[in-house]
Structure formats: structure tokens, C-alpha cells
Amino acid sequence: MTENYEVIVAGGGAAGLSAGLVLGRARRRTLVVDAGEPRNAPSAHLHGYLGRDGMSPAEFLAVGREEIARYGVRVVRDRVVDASREGAGFAVRVAGGRTVRARHLVIATGLRDELPPVPGLAERFGRDVLHCPYCHGWEARDLPTGVLATSPLSAHQALMVTRWSEDVRLFLHEVDESELSGDDLRRLATAGVALVPGRVAELVVTDDRLTGVRLADGTVHAREVLYAAPRAVPNNALLSRLGAELHDTPFGAYPVIDERGRTSVPGLWAAGNASGFAEQVVNAASRGYRAGAAINGELLFADLDTGVRR
């Protein structure tokens, strides 16, 4: 690994690779550091990305790495463990022990999903335990469906799911019916969503398929799909360490950025789920593209304004 780059991208998912593609095509010396832990790894397919619908996440990333390599972008399998300001740029330390430097740094480290501690849930996640109907609803259409309520916001998730199934039950689990608003209760009733009080004890799995949801009282509700909202944990340690302004949301603390992904720290950018909770693959790629294009422009004009043409 050479020591000096114009841009280092921390994270090799859709956002990081997309930024790398734009920067490589702009002939910028770019390094992408990929820890190899994509958020959507449990899913067999990605959806909603025009021209890539149904592609496996692993194949999508492999194709992306091949594409950016054509333009001289270096991709290494490693993890950025620390970063600091060094002059007008950044010094970035990777787990392998090397320190590399760049004028700009893109944080595309995503987030982690922490699932509710229900026995059997994590093992089925991305298969028949789902979190996003836009990602998986078509494949799970018309099946007996459950939604695990971990907060009053779960009512919204249950209502959305009714676009894909007419047989939806909201398992209140950690939510009392009194916590739901009058509008929620009215809409749930209109949509035909059945409310099921009581805590969920475990999932029932038969022949490697979800077949039911067992409550603490032993009652089993036959279900073939269960939606569960993970707790989002942004991988924002690098942003925080570098002094980027963060703002709190119901889904964690994310950097304050402009429309191109620039943070409050000069030269520091955020893209993909490092910049917000709801960035699905197609949106993350878009975020990376915009950051890459903006960085190229900033580098160009910074050099011209100092009398340098690179």
C-alpha cells in the first residue's frame, strides 16, 4: 500500500464503491478500505435497484470492486481503526498497522443492526425474518405475516406491510396497546391488522422454515413471515473522533451534512448508512456518487487556486 492518496474511502459497500468509481474515473489517487462486513450480507438478494434487482449482495459488491479497479482505485481488505487531522488532510490507521494519508476522507462505514433478543430471530434474519417491506415485501407477498412491536413506531411498520399481505398480526411484545395513538388504532383496524397482546417467547421453525410465533403463555400463532425492526447503531466513531457535528435521531446519531455529503469538518465526508438510517442500496450508491463528484471538484479548484495543476 502506498502511503499517500488524494482520497481515502473507509467502507467498501455501495456508497464507498460508488464514491471510488467516480473518483477513479476522475483520475484521482483513491484507496478504498473495506472491512468486508456489509449490512445486507444475510439477504440472498437486493431489490429496488434498477438494473440490479434480484442480484445477490455479494455479487453486487464483487462487480463493483472489479469496476473500480479498472480505473486504478486500490481496494484493500482491512479496517480503518483510527483517523486524525494532519495539516490540511488526514492520517488514517488501519488494523493491519499501516498509516496512510489523504487530502479528503469519506466515511462510508454504515451501521450495525441489533435485533431484539427473541430466540430464533437472528438465525432467520434476512430469510423469513425481515425488516423492510420495500426490500422483501414482494417475495413475502400474500403470506401469513407478523410484525414484532418493539416501540409504538411498529404500528407504522405493520400498516406498511398490509400492502403485501392481507393477513397481518401485530405482536405487541414490548408495547402496550395504550401506547398506540388513536390514529394508529383506527388505521390498524381499517387495514385489518389483528393486535396480539403478550410477549413473544420464541419463533417456531419447521424444516428450516418459519411456521409460527410462540407467546410466553404458550400460544402459537401460525406465521410464515415476521417483520422485526432492528435497533440501528451507526458506526460513527471515526466521525466523532474527527470532530464532525452529529445530530440525534430516533435511529441513532448521524453527521450533519449538506446535500453532497460534506460534514462540518473540512475534507471529511459521509455517505450511505454512515450518513443516515434510511439509505438503501440504491440511495447509498447515489450518496457515494455525489460525494465523489463533489470531492473531485473541491480538489481541482483548491489546486488551481494555489497555482497547481495536477
N, C-alpha and C positions, 0 to 999 in steps of 0.2 A: 504494500500500500504506500503510495507516495504521500508526502506529508501535507502538501498544500493544494487546496481546491478553491474554486470560486464559490461553490455551493456544496454544503453537506445536507443531506436529507436523512433525518432519523425516522426510520419506519419504511418498510417495503410493501405496504398494502396498496390499495387502489390509489389513494391520494399521493403517497410517496412516489410510486412508479410513474404516475401521470405527471407529477412535477418534474421527475427525472427525464421523461420523454421530451417535454417542451424544452427543458434546459439543454439536453443533449443536442436537439435539433438546432438550438441557437448557438451551438459550438461552445458551450460553457463547460469548464472542467468541473464535473459533478460526481460526487460519491453518494451512493445510497447505502445506508447501514440497515440491514434487515435482520431482526431478531427471529423471524420465522414463526410468529405466533399470531396469525390472522384471526380476527374476531369471529369470522364466519366459517372457521375450519370445521365445526361439527355438521354443517349443512352439506348435503350432497350436490346441491345446485344453487346458483344465484339467479334471481329473476328481476324483471323490471329494467334491465339494461338493454336497450335496443341493439340488436345485432349480436348480443351475448346471452340472451335469455336461455336458461337451461344449462349453461356451461357450469362445470364444476369449479368451485373457488380455487382449487389447487391448479387446475389447468389455466384458468384466467391469469393467475399470478405468474405461472411459468411462461406463458406467452408474453406477458408484459415485460418480464426480465429479458427475454430474448429480443424484444423490440428495442428496448433502451440500450442494450449492448451494441446494437448496430451503429449507434451514434456516439460511441466511446464513453458512455456512462459506466462507471465502475460500481458493481453491486457486490457487497461483502456480507456474509452471514455472520453477524456479530450483534452486539447490543451496545447502544450508547448509554454509558453509566454516569457520565458527568459532562458538564459543559460550563465554560466561563467566558467572560469577555476578555479579549486580548487585543488591545488597541481598538481599532475600528471593526474588528472581526471577532471570531470565536475560536477557542481551543476546545476540542471535543475529544474526550477519552472514551475508548471502547473497552468492553470487558476483556478482550484479548490483550490489553495492556498498552496498545499504541495510542498516541495522541496525534490527532490530525487537525488541520486548521482550515478555516474558510472565511470568506468575507460575509457570506449570508448562511443562515441556518434555518432549515424547515423542520418543524416538529410535526410528524405525522405518525405518532406512536399510538393513536387510537384510544380505546378504553377497554376495561375488563367487565364482563358480565358476572355478577354474583347472584346465583339463583337462590330462591327460598329453600330452606333446609327441609324439604319434604323427601322422604325415602323414595328412590326410584326416579326422581325428577331429572337430576343431572345426567344420568345414563341415557335418558331418552331425548335430551335436548338436541334440537335440530332434526329430529326424526318425526316423532308424533307428539312431542312437547315443543311447542312453538312460541314465538314472541311477537311476530309481525305478520298480520294477515296479508299485507301487500307482498311480502316475500313468499309466503307459503299458502295463502288462502285458497288459490285456485287448485292446488294439489290436494287440499283437505276439504274441498267443497262437498256439501251435502252429507257430511259425516256427523254422527252424534258428537257434539263438541262441548267442552267445558272451558271455563275461564277461572283461573285461580285468583281470588281477590286478596291482594296484599295491601291495598290502600283504596280510598274512595275513587281514585282515578281508574281502577279496574272496571268500574261501570262503563266508562267510555270505551275501553277495550272490548267489553262484551257487546256493546252496541255496534261497534265497527264489524265485529265478527259475523253479525247477522246478515251481512251482505253475502256471505259464503255458505251459511248453514241456517236452516230454519229451526234446528234442534240445538239450542244453546242453553246451558245451565251455568249460572254464576255461583261458584262455590265461595261463600263469604269468608271462610278460613280466618283471616286476621281482621275482618271488617264486620262491624255490627250494622244491621240494616238501618239503624237510626243515624248512622254517619252519612248515608246517601241523601242527596238533596231531593226535594220534591220533584224537580225536573228529571233527575236521574230515574227515580222510581216510576214516574209517568212514562218516560220513554222506554224503559225496560219492559214495562207491562205492554205497551203498544207493540213493541218488537217481538213479544212472546218469549222473552228471556225468563226462565224459571230461576228464582232465588233459592239457594240451598244453604241453610244455616249450618254452623258447626265447623270444626277444624278438620282439615284433610290429614289423614294419618299416613297414607302411602298410595302409590299407584299400583294397580293390578296389571300384570303383564302375562300374556299367554302366548307361547310360541313366538317370542320376541316381538310381540305387538301389544300396544296399549289396548286393554279391553275394559278397564274400569278405574274409578276413583273411589277409594275406601275412606270413609269418615272415621273419626275417633270412636264413634259409637258402634262401629262395625258395619254400618250400612254401606252397600256398594252401589254406585251409580254407573251403569254401563256407558262408557265413553270411548271413542276411538281417537280423539284429538283433545289435547289440553293446551290452552294458551296460558303462559305464565310470564309476567313481566320481571326480568332480572333487575337488580339494582346496578345502575351504571356507575362505574368507578373510573373516572378519567385518569389516564396516565399523564398527569400534568406536573410531575416532579421537576422535569427539566425546565419547563416554562416558569414555574415558581422560583426555582433556583436562580434563573437568569433575570428575575425581577419583573416578569410580564404581569400586567394588571389582569386579575381574574375577577369574574363575577359569578355569584352563586345562582344556581337554577335548581328546580326540583330534581334534576338528574345529575347534580354534581357541579363542581366549579370549572368553568371554561374560560379561556382567554378572551379579553376584549379585542376584537379585530375589526378591520374595515372590510369592505366588500371583496378585497383581493386576498385577505388573509394576513395582513400586516398586523403585528401585535404592537403594544406600546413601547417595545424595545427596538431601536433601530437595527435593521438587518435580521430580525427574528420574525419568523412566520409560522402560522399554524394552519393545518389542512386536515380534512377528513374528520373522523370522530375525535381527534385531539382538539378540534375547534368547536364541536357541538355534538349533542346526543343523537340527532335525527339524520345524520349523514349516511344514507345507504350507499351502496357501492357506486351507483351512477353519480350521485351527488358528491361523493368523496373524490371521484376521478375529476369531476368538474372543478372542485376546490383546488385540487393539486394543479390542474392546468392553469387556472387563473393566477395562483401564486407563482408558478414557474414563469409565466409571461411577464408578470409584474417585476419579478426579481431581475430578469434579463434587462428590462428597461431601466431599472434603477442602476444596475451595474454599468450599462452603456453610458448613461448621462453623467454618472459620477466620474467615470474615466474621462469623458470629453471635457467636463468642467475643470478637471485638473490638468488638462493638456496631454492626456494619454489616449492613444488609440490602440486597443488590443484586438 
